[in-house]
Amino acid sequence: MNRDARGGLLRRHRDFRLLWCGETAGRFGSSVTAVALPLIAVADLHAGTFQIGLLSAAAWVPWLVIGLPVGAWVDRLPRRPIMLASAAASLLLLAAVPVAAWLGALSIGLLLAVALLVGTAGVFFQTAYTAYLPGLVGPADQAEGNAKLHGSGSAAQLAGLGSGGLIAQAAGAANGMFANAATFLVSLVCLSRIRYREDPVPPRERALGREVVQGLRLIAGDVWLRTFVLHGSLCNMVLMAYQAIQIVFLIERAHLSEGAVGAVLGLAGAGGIVGAAVARRTAAAIGTARAMLLFQLGLPTLALLIPLTGPGAGVACYVVGAGAVAAGVVAGNILRATFQQGYVPADLRGRVSASGAFLNYGTIPVGALAGGALATAFGVGPAMWLATAAVPLAATTLLLSPLPRLRELPDRPAPRPAADAAGVPAVPAH
């Protein structure tokens, strides 16, 4: 690809533009669901805090159950058909929720099943998407591509969270799920129009189980992959602990309506847009390693403002605190994604991505259940204090890594690994 072509990546790369449109639409719909499903449970089914936590956990449980084998499957199969099938499945599942409401068949059990199955489709989509992107976009454009995808994803999340409550208030929480289903239709159409075709995947002789173990060993044996996975696992757990109860918290503590809840979540989500906008410039100015510490350790300390949220102007505490966390998460994700795409060999990306996601996302249902359990045992306010206090504590794991001693993360691609004594490749530590 010619980087000297006029215009940015979105303007000059048709296939990336289609992927970007499809991913952005899916992010918007997922954000609507993040608001709509708990609102359906609270407003229509009168669910308690533990049930809300269980609902949040259900969407992430598939990472624990199938995350590892999916990574090996993705490395054996073309990635785009996997993404198409995943988007189609999500479309049908989400459209089933309002239909069930019309038929009087809506229940917590149904919502849990939908969250679980949509989460399963998401495992396949996310793993395939992560492995597909570096082939679609050349190495020289990957940093720009990651920034645009994460930035637009944050903007879509902002719009989805902000409109999710309004849609629920105007059309009913269950009917709001049609908005999410429609976004997966957009994603399906965009992905189907991409012209880029992957190279044929050579047949593999190694057993699936051995490839799963290989992915875990690659992470365990490399200091950088190990550091980021450990940090991500702990942070995702504590972040989900407070996010699982945030809607109930805002309704009870700030006395917000359904529409106002969505607006407040949307304002906080704007922090992600800021993070995407400043990630690359900050890394260029102070170094990628130092920028990671700033975004992943410095900004999350403002999460301690969230429990101070109250009615009226007190809502600003939530917006500032959650907005700072969102900025740090998105900026850190951009830097980490760009690093990993160049660091990991192409034929191992699916396994490394899925193994990392298994460990990162596998803690999310634990955090969701913990948030719901804490709120049930101690009340929503004390639970929010405990959960948000753990956010900066989890990020201190980066201080135990080589990160504080460096200015830049390793920027050269890892050489193609040679087999170790057990016949399993390993990415050499830097």
KOLGUKE-983323 format. One record per residue (C-alpha): residue number from 1; x, y, z. Coordinates in Angstrom, 3 decimals, padded with zeros to 6 digits. Layout:
<atoms>
pos/px/py/pz
NUM/X/Y/Z
...
</atoms>
This chain:
<atoms>
pos/px/py/pz
1/000.000/000.000/000.000
2/001.254/003.472/-000.866
3/001.320/005.683/002.192
4/001.997/008.671/000.010
5/-001.436/008.444/-001.541
6/-003.444/011.556/-000.875
7/-005.851/011.507/002.024
8/-006.111/009.423/005.142
9/-006.651/005.709/005.400
10/-010.439/005.998/005.344
11/-010.336/007.983/002.137
12/-007.874/005.880/000.159
13/-008.585/002.337/001.390
14/-012.040/001.114/000.344
15/-011.905/-002.212/002.182
16/-010.718/-000.626/005.417
17/-013.512/001.926/005.087
18/-016.081/-000.883/004.841
19/-014.570/-002.693/007.821
20/-014.572/000.570/009.760
21/-018.247/001.229/008.937
22/-019.286/-002.277/009.897
23/-017.315/-002.277/013.148
24/-018.579/001.183/014.115
25/-022.188/000.157/013.499
26/-021.719/-002.962/015.605
27/-020.171/-000.949/018.443
28/-023.141/001.417/018.415
29/-025.595/-001.443/018.626
30/-023.668/-003.173/021.379
31/-023.733/000.028/023.416
32/-027.495/000.276/022.989
33/-027.730/-003.295/024.269
34/-025.526/-002.497/027.274
35/-028.177/000.006/028.340
36/-031.297/-001.721/027.025
37/-030.822/-005.199/028.527
38/-030.409/-003.988/032.146
39/-033.270/-001.520/031.650
40/-035.517/-004.333/030.381
41/-034.571/-006.387/033.427
42/-035.147/-003.522/035.879
43/-038.171/-001.771/034.341
44/-040.090/-004.689/032.813
45/-039.036/-007.665/034.932
46/-038.189/-005.930/038.262
47/-034.828/-007.706/038.526
48/-032.556/-007.270/041.547
49/-028.903/-006.169/041.600
50/-027.548/-009.720/041.587
51/-029.665/-010.607/038.552
52/-028.343/-007.495/036.799
53/-024.797/-008.615/037.570
54/-025.611/-012.098/036.288
55/-026.959/-010.593/033.067
56/-023.752/-008.614/032.561
57/-021.671/-011.717/033.268
58/-023.565/-013.881/030.775
59/-022.284/-011.874/027.813
60/-018.674/-012.639/028.776
61/-018.881/-016.238/030.008
62/-018.305/-017.606/026.462
63/-014.743/-016.297/026.581
64/-014.104/-018.691/029.455
65/-015.832/-021.636/027.797
66/-014.790/-021.424/024.130
67/-012.258/-018.597/023.927
68/-009.205/-020.843/023.653
69/-010.370/-023.310/020.976
70/-011.865/-020.469/018.918
71/-008.383/-018.979/018.552
72/-007.052/-022.208/017.075
73/-010.084/-022.526/014.785
74/-009.612/-018.966/013.522
75/-006.005/-019.749/012.569
76/-007.278/-022.718/010.539
77/-010.108/-020.952/008.675
78/-010.694/-017.808/006.572
79/-011.584/-014.981/008.965
80/-014.189/-012.974/006.975
81/-016.796/-015.805/006.751
82/-016.510/-016.224/010.511
83/-017.256/-012.531/011.018
84/-020.223/-012.687/008.613
85/-021.755/-015.685/010.387
86/-021.250/-014.028/013.784
87/-022.946/-010.797/012.698
88/-025.903/-012.708/011.230
89/-026.356/-014.723/014.431
90/-026.291/-011.579/016.588
91/-028.861/-009.892/014.355
92/-031.364/-012.745/014.746
93/-030.816/-013.180/018.486
94/-031.287/-009.504/019.330
95/-034.402/-009.191/017.163
96/-035.895/-012.089/019.141
97/-036.098/-010.014/022.351
98/-038.834/-007.545/021.260
99/-040.661/-010.372/019.505
100/-040.711/-012.312/022.784
101/-041.984/-009.202/024.566
102/-044.874/-008.897/022.099
103/-045.750/-012.567/022.698
104/-045.620/-012.194/026.478
105/-042.702/-014.622/026.717
106/-040.072/-012.210/028.044
107/-038.194/-013.438/031.112
108/-034.848/-013.125/032.872
109/-034.009/-016.594/031.587
110/-034.569/-015.482/027.995
111/-032.452/-012.358/028.454
112/-029.662/-014.468/029.950
113/-029.833/-016.887/027.011
114/-029.692/-014.050/024.472
115/-026.765/-012.401/026.276
116/-024.934/-015.743/026.403
117/-025.457/-016.569/022.718
118/-024.675/-013.057/021.481
119/-021.540/-013.213/023.613
120/-020.627/-016.500/021.927
121/-020.999/-014.896/018.506
122/-018.873/-012.035/019.760
123/-016.032/-014.403/020.689
124/-015.863/-015.656/017.112
125/-016.196/-012.171/015.630
126/-013.624/-010.467/017.838
127/-011.027/-013.214/017.456
128/-011.426/-013.336/013.676
129/-011.474/-009.534/013.402
130/-008.249/-009.143/015.397
131/-006.455/-011.638/013.153
132/-008.025/-010.237/009.943
133/-007.115/-006.561/010.337
134/-003.298/-006.828/009.996
135/-003.710/-008.592/006.639
136/-006.196/-006.041/005.363
137/-004.044/-003.029/006.342
138/-000.306/-002.913/005.760
139/002.154/-002.519/008.685
140/002.801/001.157/007.877
141/-000.908/001.978/008.275
142/-001.722/-000.171/011.292
143/-001.228/002.581/013.880
144/-003.577/004.898/011.971
145/-006.043/002.074/011.421
146/-006.109/001.153/015.110
147/-006.567/004.780/016.131
148/-009.465/005.249/013.717
149/-011.181/002.016/014.737
150/-010.840/002.682/018.450
151/-011.767/006.339/018.048
152/-014.880/005.626/016.019
153/-015.697/002.761/018.375
154/-015.621/005.171/021.301
155/-017.781/007.660/019.401
156/-020.239/004.881/018.557
157/-020.251/003.793/022.180
158/-020.933/007.368/023.224
159/-023.842/007.640/020.788
160/-025.169/004.205/021.726
161/-025.076/004.810/025.465
162/-026.591/008.256/025.036
163/-029.389/007.101/022.760
164/-029.978/003.738/024.434
165/-031.842/005.269/027.340
166/-033.739/007.659/025.084
167/-034.778/004.810/022.768
168/-035.921/002.778/025.759
169/-037.895/005.735/027.101
170/-039.518/006.534/023.758
171/-040.201/003.061/022.342
172/-039.866/000.800/025.346
173/-036.711/-000.971/026.505
174/-037.528/-004.204/024.664
175/-038.295/-002.457/021.362
176/-034.976/-000.646/021.645
177/-033.281/-003.940/020.839
178/-034.396/-003.531/017.234
179/-031.864/-000.685/016.955
180/-029.066/-003.073/017.864
181/-030.310/-005.753/015.481
182/-030.327/-003.190/012.662
183/-026.696/-002.254/013.308
184/-025.622/-005.853/012.839
185/-027.438/-005.796/009.501
186/-025.294/-002.795/008.524
187/-022.203/-004.680/009.681
188/-023.232/-007.726/007.653
189/-023.679/-005.666/004.475
190/-020.362/-003.842/004.884
191/-018.359/-007.009/005.534
192/-019.930/-008.759/002.546
193/-018.727/-005.968/000.214
194/-015.039/-006.167/001.181
195/-013.000/-007.225/-001.865
196/-009.847/-008.278/-000.033
197/-009.457/-012.048/000.110
198/-007.103/-013.776/002.475
199/-004.474/-016.206/001.287
200/-005.583/-019.851/001.523
201/-004.957/-021.287/004.970
202/-002.526/-024.231/004.711
203/-003.721/-027.464/006.314
204/-002.463/-028.056/009.825
205/-001.236/-031.351/011.126
206/-000.998/-030.317/014.763
207/-003.930/-031.286/016.982
208/-006.322/-028.537/018.023
209/-005.605/-029.083/021.703
210/-001.889/-028.668/021.156
211/-002.459/-025.391/019.326
212/-004.558/-024.139/022.246
213/-001.719/-024.950/024.650
214/000.702/-023.268/022.269
215/-001.203/-019.980/022.464
216/-001.076/-020.008/026.255
217/002.633/-020.864/026.249
218/003.388/-018.048/023.853
219/001.896/-015.570/026.301
220/003.371/-017.159/029.418
221/006.849/-017.221/027.894
222/007.009/-013.623/026.687
223/007.461/-010.791/029.171
224/005.471/-008.238/027.161
225/002.513/-010.412/026.250
226/002.414/-011.734/029.818
227/002.496/-008.251/031.323
228/-000.334/-006.878/029.205
229/-002.534/-009.935/029.681
230/-002.106/-009.905/033.471
231/-002.848/-006.194/033.610
232/-005.856/-006.507/031.320
233/-007.301/-009.417/033.281
234/-007.221/-007.605/036.601
235/-008.437/-004.297/035.184
236/-011.335/-005.845/033.281
237/-012.489/-007.605/036.426
238/-012.607/-004.476/038.573
239/-013.990/-002.293/035.783
240/-016.893/-004.689/035.244
241/-017.534/-004.836/038.983
242/-018.596/-001.186/038.988
243/-020.054/-001.121/035.486
244/-022.382/-004.031/036.301
245/-024.145/-001.902/038.918
246/-023.713/001.567/037.393
247/-027.256/001.823/035.992
248/-028.840/000.880/039.327
249/-026.371/003.224/041.065
250/-027.290/006.203/038.875
251/-031.015/005.574/039.274
252/-030.817/005.186/043.061
253/-028.130/007.721/043.977
254/-028.638/010.408/041.342
255/-032.407/009.832/040.849
256/-032.071/009.812/037.053
257/-034.711/008.745/034.541
258/-034.038/006.082/031.905
259/-033.271/008.725/029.299
260/-030.993/010.668/031.661
261/-029.063/007.502/032.547
262/-028.241/006.984/028.874
263/-027.204/010.625/028.503
264/-024.865/010.464/031.504
265/-023.301/007.214/030.320
266/-022.860/008.796/026.906
267/-021.115/011.852/028.326
268/-018.748/009.644/030.294
269/-018.111/007.599/027.172
270/-016.843/010.752/025.443
271/-013.642/010.184/027.373
272/-012.932/007.316/025.002
273/-013.011/009.704/022.045
274/-010.533/011.963/023.800
275/-008.291/008.994/024.539
276/-008.335/007.907/020.900
277/-007.546/011.445/019.736
278/-004.497/011.909/021.970
279/-003.041/008.377/022.123
280/-000.691/008.552/019.140
281/000.439/012.139/019.771
282/001.128/011.456/023.428
283/003.099/008.318/022.555
284/005.132/010.266/019.988
285/005.904/012.988/022.542
286/006.831/010.919/025.601
287/007.290/007.383/024.252
288/004.927/004.448/023.958
289/005.962/002.833/027.260
290/005.540/006.047/029.253
291/002.254/006.781/027.512
292/000.991/003.343/028.544
293/001.740/004.144/032.176
294/000.011/007.514/031.916
295/-003.133/006.134/030.301
296/-003.388/002.852/032.172
297/-002.202/003.902/035.633
298/-002.520/007.677/035.928
299/-006.004/008.359/034.558
300/-007.773/005.426/036.285
301/-007.134/006.991/039.705
302/-009.972/009.413/038.909
303/-012.369/006.460/039.188
304/-012.495/007.364/042.894
305/-014.755/010.298/041.964
306/-017.550/007.944/040.848
307/-018.881/006.975/044.329
308/-019.253/010.703/045.133
309/-022.008/010.970/042.512
310/-025.241/012.552/043.712
311/-028.337/014.349/042.414
312/-028.032/017.464/040.277
313/-024.492/018.768/039.889
314/-023.212/015.704/041.724
315/-023.620/013.740/038.493
316/-020.466/015.505/037.269
317/-018.439/013.261/039.575
318/-019.563/010.238/037.593
319/-018.976/011.914/034.229
320/-015.427/013.014/035.095
321/-014.423/009.800/036.852
322/-015.848/007.366/034.325
323/-014.728/009.606/031.456
324/-011.118/009.512/032.654
325/-011.254/005.731/032.915
326/-012.677/005.488/029.387
327/-009.944/007.758/028.010
328/-007.231/005.659/029.601
329/-008.702/002.350/028.453
330/-009.170/003.393/024.821
331/-005.768/005.068/024.498
332/-004.045/002.099/026.106
333/-005.882/-000.317/023.810
334/-004.704/001.591/020.735
335/-001.071/001.451/021.826
336/-001.265/-002.189/022.839
337/-003.040/-003.292/019.641
338/-000.486/-001.555/017.425
339/002.363/-003.114/019.390
340/000.930/-006.639/019.261
341/000.091/-006.565/015.543
342/003.739/-005.965/014.710
343/005.168/-008.138/017.464
344/003.299/-011.411/016.883
345/003.854/-013.462/013.679
346/000.856/-013.520/011.333
347/000.223/-017.247/011.569
348/000.035/-017.078/015.371
349/-002.186/-014.023/015.776
350/-005.434/-015.954/016.141
351/-004.083/-018.138/018.933
352/-002.312/-015.319/020.736
353/-005.367/-013.070/020.407
354/-007.772/-015.734/021.649
355/-005.508/-016.847/024.486
356/-005.080/-013.258/025.598
357/-008.804/-012.608/025.278
358/-009.575/-015.783/027.229
359/-007.472/-014.488/030.106
360/-008.527/-010.830/029.720
361/-012.239/-011.302/029.128
362/-012.519/-014.391/031.308
363/-012.326/-012.213/034.406
364/-015.185/-009.973/033.252
365/-018.021/-012.293/034.341
366/-016.239/-012.716/037.669
367/-016.216/-008.940/038.095
368/-019.862/-008.615/037.059
369/-020.940/-011.251/039.553
370/-018.759/-009.667/042.233
371/-020.333/-006.254/041.628
372/-023.835/-007.672/041.878
373/-022.972/-009.699/044.973
374/-021.343/-006.705/046.722
375/-024.352/-004.507/045.974
376/-026.720/-007.195/047.308
377/-024.672/-007.695/050.486
378/-023.686/-004.120/051.354
379/-025.832/-001.838/049.207
380/-025.099/-000.084/045.932
381/-023.137/002.826/047.462
382/-020.565/000.797/049.458
383/-020.229/-001.652/046.566
384/-019.351/001.216/044.240
385/-016.661/002.435/046.660
386/-015.084/-001.014/046.861
387/-015.181/-001.576/043.089
388/-013.780/001.805/042.046
389/-011.027/001.735/044.674
390/-009.785/-001.474/043.059
391/-009.421/000.174/039.618
392/-006.112/002.033/040.232
393/-004.869/-000.821/042.430
394/-005.233/-003.293/039.564
395/-003.260/-001.008/037.250
396/-000.247/-000.992/039.600
397/000.689/-004.408/038.158
398/002.403/-002.469/035.344
399/004.926/-001.145/037.863
400/006.204/-004.700/038.384
401/007.003/-005.084/034.666
402/009.899/-003.679/032.569
403/007.570/-000.855/031.450
404/008.687/001.843/033.973
405/012.326/001.447/032.883
406/011.700/002.095/029.190
407/010.668/004.972/026.985
408/009.471/002.881/024.043
409/007.810/-000.500/023.690
410/009.642/-002.923/021.355
411/008.779/-001.686/017.883
412/010.289/-004.382/015.694
413/008.276/-007.389/014.555
414/009.117/-010.556/016.414
415/011.149/-012.960/014.256
416/009.394/-016.099/013.163
417/009.722/-018.348/016.226
418/011.723/-021.532/016.195
419/010.393/-024.657/017.887
420/011.414/-025.121/021.475
421/012.362/-028.407/023.075
422/008.734/-029.491/023.244
423/008.122/-028.596/019.615
424/006.010/-025.544/020.478
425/007.026/-022.143/019.042
426/007.658/-019.316/021.482
427/007.874/-015.586/020.870
428/011.284/-014.533/022.234
429/011.242/-012.063/025.115
430/012.662/-008.610/024.477
</atoms>
